[in-house]
Amino acid sequence: MMATAALGLAVGIPLGYALQSGGFCMNTAFRSILFEKDRSLLRAYVLVLLINIVAVNILDELALINITRAPFFWPALLVGGFVFGLGMVLAGGCTSGTWYRASKGMIGSLMALIGFAAGATASQAGILNPIQAKLRLPVLDVYGVEPTLYNIIPISHWAVKWVVVAVVVVLGGIWLLRSPKQKFTVGWNWQKTGLIIGVIAAAGWLVSGFTRRDYGLSFTQPTVSLVRFLLDADSTGINWGTFLVIGVPVGAALGARLSGELTLRLPKPKRVLQQLAGGLMMGVGAAVAGGCNIGHGLTGVSTLALSSIAATLFTIFGVWTATFLVYRRTASSAARANLQTKSAQDT
């Protein structure tokens, strides 16, 4: 267990430092696709993906890792991903963003993290588990294995996978190369952020494999295992991932301290309650879908698993839906305020 803890912290602490230094948050990345002109974090995310799609599949070919993919239990993936996306907007950040921001004094993010832990635990091992189990019953496969972008192609040849990998990497690389220069930077630029997090994520597969855990970065299951250990002294779920998530806030706090961002910030009570509710939704959604923006959106997508791609797409749809509703409400409030001001001036 000491070796497992050391290896988990060895990846978690640098990851937390990188997340904080790059301001990496996939809620912002997904929202920017439709609602913002600055897509720097989206570019960082795509760069992380491209690095990992290549690295993970090479490591698999060399038999240095064993790839595990989530089953395609489509109702759970679609419902869970959508609910998770809605929750991200209310919480003001993704799972990884919530973990690292809570450690630098953001009380709202801490409340979102508490909500995430409660929602995920209730769905994974508590009162909401029957709902999760029912949504996971219908499962699609390809001749008994999890569907991927390449095994759904009706050609049985080892080169098919690498053709798919090449197409994805070339298209993603062209988009990145055509990106405009980043105008506003706080901390690392998107290239440095994507490169460093991408390398850490790829290394996570190898390091996790040393402990016989056949998966890369993830936050949902490790968060649940930590909660169950703290509440019931149940250590059955403690593994490399648990120490990874413990290391993330340590590294993030170090990064915040060095950059002068380590300070207590308490939002208004209404906002705190909103972030708590958003965290609960994120936890429920992630547990139902079998992963969050990291477990599915980064680690799972890098294996080209259709389950993770579907969950991530519906997460993005949830982010867009919630963002549209929030923007519309804000615009309506502003319009009412302007109308009241105009009426007062007319009288």
Beta strands, then each sheet from edge to edge (+ up, - down):
end
